[in-house]
Amino acid sequence: MKRRRHTPEQIVRKLAEGDKLLGQGQPIEDVCRHLEITESTWHRWRNQYGGMKAEDAKRLKALERENTRLKKIVADQALDIDMLKELNRGNF
């Protein structure tokens, strides 16, 4: 099966559809087959996107990207500080 990337909106929509099918009494295996995802993906999405709306999921992804960018900036600054400390000590 070809690997796909789903947008947060698609994930929220599939979770809502899956919940509706589960409410009708279908087993989780059939729901996952209908949604074209694995059962582990279903459970991972449920843990991550639980009761979110599409806008909330989109905002979460944006915040995660921003957090990653900020962590990279902090790591670069820490390296610069270490380098300057070494130069200040005269150990170059």
C-alpha positions in Angstrom: 0.0 0.0 0.0 1.3 3.5 -0.9 2.1 5.7 2.1 0.1 8.9 2.3 0.3 12.0 4.3 -3.0 13.3 5.7 -3.7 16.9 6.6 -5.0 17.6 10.0 -8.4 18.4 8.5 -8.5 15.0 6.7 -7.6 13.2 10.0 -10.3 14.9 12.0 -12.8 14.2 9.2 -11.8 10.5 9.1 -12.0 10.2 12.9 -15.5 11.7 12.9 -16.6 9.3 10.1 -15.0 6.4 12.0 -16.7 7.3 15.2 -20.0 7.4 13.3 -19.4 3.9 11.9 -18.4 2.6 15.3 -21.6 4.0 16.8 -23.5 2.0 14.2 -22.0 -1.2 15.6 -19.3 -1.9 13.0 -16.1 -3.5 14.3 -12.9 -1.5 14.4 -11.3 -3.7 11.7 -14.1 -2.9 9.2 -14.0 0.8 10.1 -10.2 1.0 9.5 -10.6 -0.9 6.2 -13.3 1.6 5.1 -11.1 4.6 6.0 -8.1 2.9 4.3 -5.9 3.2 7.4 -4.3 0.7 9.8 -5.7 0.0 13.2 -2.5 1.4 14.8 -2.9 4.6 12.8 -6.5 4.8 14.1 -5.4 4.5 17.7 -2.5 7.0 17.2 -4.8 9.5 15.6 -7.4 9.1 18.4 -4.7 9.8 21.0 -3.4 12.8 19.2 -6.5 14.4 17.7 -9.2 13.0 20.0 -12.0 15.5 20.2 -10.5 18.3 18.1 -12.1 20.3 15.4 -10.3 20.9 12.1 -9.2 24.4 13.1 -7.7 23.1 16.4 -5.8 20.4 14.6 -4.5 22.9 12.0 -3.4 25.2 14.8 -1.7 22.3 16.7 0.4 21.5 13.6 1.4 25.1 13.2 2.5 25.3 16.8 4.5 22.1 16.5 6.4 23.6 13.5 7.0 26.8 15.4 8.2 24.9 18.4 10.7 22.9 16.3 12.0 26.1 14.7 12.5 27.7 18.1 14.3 24.7 19.5 16.7 24.8 16.6 17.4 28.5 17.2 18.1 27.8 20.9 20.4 24.9 20.0 22.4 27.1 17.6 22.7 29.8 20.2 24.0 27.3 22.7 26.6 26.2 20.3 27.6 29.8 19.6 27.9 30.5 23.4 30.1 27.4 23.9 32.3 28.4 21.0 32.7 32.0 22.4 33.6 30.6 25.9 36.3 28.4 24.4 37.7 31.4 22.5 37.6 33.5 25.7 39.6 30.9 27.6 42.2 31.0 24.9 42.0 27.2 24.2 41.9 27.4 20.4 
